[in-house]
Amino acid sequence: MSFLIYPKEEITSNGGKGGDRRQRRRSFRHRDNSGHEKKEAPNNRAEKSRGQMYERPKWTPPKISSEPLPSPECPVCGKTIRDIAAAIAEKETGKAMHFDCIIARIKQEENLEKDDFVSYIGGGRFGVVHLNSSGDSKKITIKKILEWENKDDRAEWRSVVSDHYSVT
């Protein structure tokens, strides 16, 4: 078996430019009307591709509501609701209630078994949830879903709260 050995000059490519196969750009020489050569700046291409500068309208921040958040009384316990954002509308009247007062009311109305608890599951709904822990695995099952707030009939105090937090 024979091997061909090439001289070193034939193996290297790109004229000793590191072999990275990049296309190297040379600056062009142009002649002006008088016949003299002038050299074009390499950054001239970047300057031509820039967009036009135009005056943008100044951003003005939205106006925050100056009225304070409502602080109604809870119809169940009679205490003032300090965190109105965490309040839930009462089922019958639509008045704001403490979150904990609603959970306490559901616990009284529902017959909870061992390992059952009441949980908020989102969208104005609560659920009676059962935790089944057998061995190393724990399994959660929603036994009953309770529709508390109707999405179509929003309480009046909700719009005041949402306008206060969402100004954009």
Order of alpha helices (4+ residues) and beta strands (2+ residues): alpha-beta-beta-alpha-beta-beta-alpha-beta-beta-beta-alpha
